[in-house]
Amino acid sequence: MAATRALAALAREEVPDSVMRAYGLERLRFGADYLIPKPFDPRVLLWVAPAVAWAAVGSGVAGRVIDVDEYRAQLDARLGRAREVMRGLSSRAQQESQRIVFPEGEDPRILKAARILADDGAAEPILLGDPDAIRREADDAGVTLEDITLANPRGSVHLETFAQELWERRRRKGITLREARARVLDPMYHALLMLRAGQADAVVAGVDMYYPDAMRPALEVIGAEPGRHHVSGIYMLVLPQQTFFFADCTVNIDPDAETLAEIGSATAEFVWRRLGIEPRVALLSFSNFGSVRHPFADKVQRAVALLHEREPALQADGEMQADTAVVERILTKTYPFSKLRGPANVLIFPNLDAANISYKLLDRIGGAEAIGPILVGMAQPVHVLQRGSEVNDIVNMAVIAAVDAQEHGRRSRA
């Protein structure tokens, strides 16, 4: 009976994109054609097993009392290491809820992600767009809007204030006040100006935008954090036994030594401050510690020297080949002088070609689960999704944005 009730309740929930894709469907809602969850829906385990266990405890059949939440967490971990990693971040996000504004508030994927975030208490979603259009899309998607804020940029009382702010920031970059007044009607610019004004704690965007088109307003309105001149994109690659951080996968096409050093520093700071993981940074090349003399390898060497000079306590080294970085035996036996006290978990690639190709190969054929791109080096929490991201990707990025916003808030108050 407990299993039946759990299945009936699950059938009324929003169906994940991954399940619909597995069955070649674009839409699946409770009704005559969908009365019970699909067999390959991974949520079945998380709903049915805890319900049966709790019923066994309640009826006295169980031999011992169990913590249902802990049991559910154990089951969740069995579904993949990435889920375990994100569950830990979600728990942190729930401790201090953050306001996350989504410029693409009328997109059904954003609506579904916002519903999940609000239900989990991981964030307070703010959806930008025409409220009537948002409500229509939500109704079509079967999403309720309880505890989700709707905001229409065109009806905002802050338009003139935002226009003045944007004009003052960009008037020596060719923008006129008239152009600024037009741009603040754009949901992306409006969301970023809300962030600057303290009306939101983070921005998550890009589900229906090309990456450069979303990055450009972010850099114009928010820009790099003090002391930095560049921003970069990290991907978290989660494997069964370990997690790696790849950078820069999205922003800097051919970084010079100065930029590479900054990418390494910003990535290490994110991994340590936001995730609590000790970073061991390897700057990658086809050369091992001067084994090949070439301008490409020399660039990475100079970046390492800059990192050593600026952050002597940071475990960072190179230039080194990829296997040297991740195979402890090679690193410790052949290069015992390295500053790394163990295999690297942060891999800094010499250019965007190498980083982007590597993370996508690991994601598609290497058995890794990719989470990102995580934008680092920004003055305030802004994260730009890959165009076409699915609901789960949006939820993951919003959770990371919430944790990022928590840390940003703590540092601002310090």
Steps between C-alpha positions, in 0.01 A plus 500: 500500500785741586666429165173556314441834670858610433469414131166681478649812659807488276285471187355845576845661523675676214678246276874568451633569151731198527201266535310653208812485284551132585152425364519738204230728642475878511220521754378270776239595759275308734189385317348220297830429322718528810364346819816355655867604472709358219721198588825688429409802710785516759269676748301180555771364729510822702123513547399136542780352711481764779119478501510122542769526769299759694185289472693203637611708797147627559346152488762346727629265230841667483764367734632849576402863462669678210562862412302530176683814383837333552376187322382711206840671486673160487275392214562827320876445521461163328353674196826677428788689655384828344168476683691451825717806433201716410302378801774633728493836324121508513511447876729801529272708278202417722676638809480861379256549214613731219297697246588378152369692202439323168473739201340228284200462727259396226702193400334172613835359612560799724148466640554134587840572654357787704228270634760244611716767665206652685372160616845398623561833672829529310422849366237771466441520123419829329372459143523792258256538214138578422311365803203393286729311262680337793169387649388355165826310456483379860146376450599317180794340680292409805718715726360694795649841577464498877804656674637615163526875434403637158644832382432689178796717394270723295289581803785553745511820705881479484539546124637854511731422792631195316544699177703766681714230665569327169573827324749607767681168469509494120483863383872501416453171314268651239157462661259795515235556766233427241663165421530425871127561545431249221740238635356490851179364347699195390451229767872414507613857566212549741594190701863609526400848614271344760805313626705820515219676687474225762156388381636150428793293622593320177414480131467176302441539125580367156263207448381656174793732422831450330775507760672819374165681488444426868860566603519844341235667723642322806843650439355843418278524808680291765854450374793326664550508874750751646858389446414289196491589133350183355216259566498134403278193483547182703349159442476258790563149364366241742637146466408202721804540726608862458405846382702727272465868414588603142568861397465707293233320299287790378645852496868566417595362160879536510599630844846645555711412805344772714149383416589133560634587843181688580286207379695267728464733797127562453424131448695399809323766706159378384581136575623584849266780611176383337541123511740446790729278290877545525617598150807342340555695181681368193567729206503268201716480191663244270823561695604388849687763704709631211546172314404668171601854408219663304309830525180312594669326792688817596168682539381245754834517682463876537147455633628255763772745603239774546283271713796398717592865549149620585367202693796308644277292731285372213570147379554588134762378257591435138540509221413130493334241283151378586608154618769651720233717660256222589721191553661532842771243424631702205484828689669387822765267358607693193441854629535486880574874508145586392295718733201268460450270799291253306338471157348818362127560524503841327618485139579827323519457123723714276212615278127473444541234229663254738269567794173493308589186304623319811197560718259404222685176424502403868132586528391312188726195485711505815234418757518838674203718592560865412360778716539855374611730360571675830604860441781618730670834545179706480444787742160352591344154448404464134487161330438447130353169391581320179227564244252213501566398861246263651306545822749305710789712366312818593424373850865402553624838383249684717611301805863588425397864451328495839811365673709755310266778617523383861879527491486834320265632767727383780803665342308823439397515866850425629 
